[in-house]
């Protein structure tokens, strides 16, 4: 099981700096480089686009939705149920990981 990755919290009145974007890209790449990171490509929408952007920027990236579920499929499952009650499993991402991919961090509101 992998440790969780987040962008963390910012204090009230925080002003983002350009250097924070580079940190975000590095942390996002760390998440997407995990064996189950391919699940972002299956998600669609903005998550798919951001994962695709990561692939295009990284020469060493080896993502493929065709590889099938990773060995972590039971730790990070996305359950697909059929009409006849049969379950199939694929890699999934939790809400914290989806937030990270989308660049979400918490800001104190006072």
C-alpha positions as CSV (number, residue, x, y, z in Angstrom):
1,X,0.0,0.0,0.0
2,X,1.3,3.4,-0.9
3,X,1.3,6.4,1.4
4,X,-1.2,9.1,0.6
5,X,-0.1,12.1,-1.4
6,X,-1.8,15.5,-1.0
7,X,-1.0,19.1,-1.7
8,X,-1.8,20.0,1.9
9,X,-3.1,23.1,3.5
10,X,-2.4,26.8,3.0
11,X,-2.9,29.6,5.6
12,X,-5.4,32.3,5.4
13,X,-4.3,35.0,2.9
14,X,-1.9,32.7,1.1
15,X,-0.9,33.9,-2.3
16,X,0.2,31.1,-4.7
17,X,3.6,31.3,-6.3
18,X,4.7,29.8,-9.6
19,X,7.1,27.5,-7.8
20,X,4.0,25.8,-6.2
21,X,2.9,24.7,-9.7
22,X,6.2,22.8,-10.2
23,X,5.6,21.1,-6.9
24,X,2.1,20.2,-7.9
25,X,3.3,18.7,-11.2
26,X,6.0,16.6,-9.4
27,X,3.5,15.3,-6.8
28,X,0.9,14.5,-9.5
29,X,3.6,12.6,-11.5
30,X,4.5,10.6,-8.4
31,X,0.9,9.6,-8.0
32,X,0.4,8.8,-11.7
33,X,3.6,6.8,-11.8
34,X,2.2,4.3,-9.3
35,X,1.0,1.0,-10.8
36,X,-2.7,1.9,-10.3
37,X,-2.1,5.5,-11.7
38,X,-3.5,4.2,-15.0
39,X,-6.9,4.5,-13.4
40,X,-6.7,8.3,-14.1
41,X,-6.7,7.6,-17.8
42,X,-9.9,5.5,-17.4
43,X,-11.7,8.3,-15.5
44,X,-12.3,10.6,-18.4
45,X,-12.9,14.3,-18.3
46,X,-10.4,16.7,-16.7
47,X,-8.7,13.8,-14.8
48,X,-8.0,12.0,-18.0
49,X,-6.7,15.2,-19.6
50,X,-4.3,16.0,-16.7
51,X,-3.0,12.4,-16.7
52,X,-2.5,12.6,-20.4
53,X,-0.6,15.9,-19.9
54,X,1.7,14.1,-17.5
55,X,2.4,11.3,-19.9
56,X,3.2,13.8,-22.7
57,X,5.7,15.6,-20.5
58,X,7.5,12.6,-19.1
59,X,9.9,10.6,-21.3
60,X,10.0,7.7,-18.8
61,X,6.2,7.4,-18.4
62,X,4.9,4.0,-19.3
63,X,1.1,4.2,-18.8
64,X,-1.3,2.0,-20.6
65,X,-4.9,1.4,-20.0
66,X,-4.4,-1.8,-22.0
67,X,-2.2,-3.4,-19.3
68,X,-5.3,-4.2,-17.2
69,X,-5.6,-4.0,-13.4
70,X,-2.4,-3.7,-11.4
71,X,-1.4,-5.8,-8.4
72,X,-3.0,-3.1,-6.2
73,X,-6.5,-3.6,-7.6
74,X,-7.8,-5.0,-4.2
75,X,-6.3,-2.0,-2.3
76,X,-7.6,0.6,-4.7
77,X,-10.6,-1.0,-6.3
78,X,-13.2,0.3,-8.6
79,X,-16.0,-2.3,-8.6
80,X,-18.0,-2.9,-11.8
81,X,-21.3,-4.8,-11.3
82,X,-23.1,-6.6,-14.0
83,X,-26.9,-7.0,-14.3
84,X,-26.5,-10.7,-13.3
85,X,-24.8,-9.7,-10.0
86,X,-21.2,-10.6,-11.1
87,X,-18.5,-8.2,-10.0
88,X,-15.4,-7.1,-11.9
89,X,-12.6,-5.1,-10.5
90,X,-10.3,-2.5,-11.9
91,X,-7.9,0.0,-10.5
92,X,-9.5,3.0,-8.9
93,X,-8.6,6.4,-7.3
94,X,-10.0,7.7,-4.1
95,X,-11.3,11.3,-3.6
96,X,-8.0,12.5,-2.1
97,X,-6.1,11.2,-5.2
98,X,-8.6,12.8,-7.6
99,X,-8.2,16.1,-5.7
100,X,-4.5,15.9,-6.0
101,X,-4.6,15.3,-9.8
102,X,-6.9,18.3,-10.1
103,X,-4.6,20.5,-8.0
104,X,-6.9,20.9,-5.0
105,X,-5.4,22.1,-1.7
106,X,-7.2,23.3,1.4
107,X,-7.1,27.0,2.3
108,X,-8.0,28.3,5.8
109,X,-10.9,30.7,5.7
110,X,-10.6,32.2,9.2
